[in-house]
Amino acid sequence: MDAARAVGLLLGAAADGVIERREPVLAGRKLPAAGLAGGLVAAGIVVERVTRRGPVLQALGTAVATWAVLGGAKLAAEGTALARDLEESRLDDARAALADLDPRRTESLDVIGLSRASIESLARHTSDSVVAPMFWGAVAGIPGLVGARALGLLRHDRLVGRLHELAGFVPARLAAALTVAGAPVVGGSARGAWRAWQRDTVAHPDPNTARVDAAFAGALEVRLGGRAVYPHGIEERPVLGEGRNPDAGHVTRAVELSRVVGWLAAVSSAVLAVLTGLRRRSR
């Protein structure tokens, strides 16, 4: 059955790249009551129990659930559009597109600021919308997939935000590690990703997002972090990475890196699902 879960995770990740969904990647938006998330998790538990009747059914059910919750393909499409707008100096369009991905205020951002915020958003959503659901899907099946995504969508709530932080502790570090591993695939620096991850996140107030942001910064050999303006005020955060300020080309490479991390997460989660099953049976 755990091999079936692993197959389902891989199939769902593949489907995310070829079967388009119309809903956007949601970030920082007010969504309806948390009861919706609870209902989705409860539905996930029911579906998980039903699909356990056979390996083929479980693989198909896991594949559909994985496809339904992953945001990798949509994230890549929006990141590519952002890079194109920046490359062609359509800054107003880039500001509007970034506002769909990031809660910070965008009206005063120039090309460098937009590029920096775009890469940070790509890094964060890669962790929240791809790596976290895949990880918890491997550990807890369909309820884990749905639960991780629901926490991400409702993290604006203080209590849910705390649960999201706890649930994202391991996935964020896994995402950073996969960024180190995947950096050379996009012509990036694995050493730089590792160094930025270990060095630059000590003073950062976010225990999860900072890890992935820093790894992306080091991999792309650019500087992220620093001053950001949010509706609630101005935040001064540590500089992550070293090198030049980012531009549109770095946003394009961040999209490629996000895709690589997503596929590494799919493979890693499939292996984890099998290992989790073997450990469970050995008890």
Sequence and secondary structure as in RCSB ss.txt:
>XXXX:A:sequence
MDAARAVGLLLGAAADGVIERREPVLAGRKLPAAGLAGGLVAAGIVVERVTRRGPVLQALGTAVATWAVLGGAKL
AAEGTALARDLEESRLDDARAALADLDPRRTESLDVIGLSRASIESLARHTSDSVVAPMFWGAVAGIPGLVGARA
LGLLRHDRLVGRLHELAGFVPARLAAALTVAGAPVVGGSARGAWRAWQRDTVAHPDPNTARVDAAFAGALEVRLG
GRAVYPHGIEERPVLGEGRNPDAGHVTRAVELSRVVGWLAAVSSAVLAVLTGLRRRSR
>XXXX:A:secstr
 HHHHHHHHHHHHHHHHHS   S    S   S HHHHHHHHHHHHHHHHHHTT HHHHHHHHHHHHHHH  HHHH
HHHHHHHHHHHHTT HHHHHHHHHTT  S  TT  HHHHHHHHHHHHHHHHIIIIIHHHHHHHHHHHHHHHHHHH
HHHTTTSHHHHHHHHHHTHHHHHHHHHHHHHHGGGGT  HHHHHHHHHHSSTT S TTHHHHHHHHHHHHTB EE
EEEEETTEEEEEEEES SB   HHHHHHHHHHHHHHHHHHHHHHHHHHHHHHHHHHH 
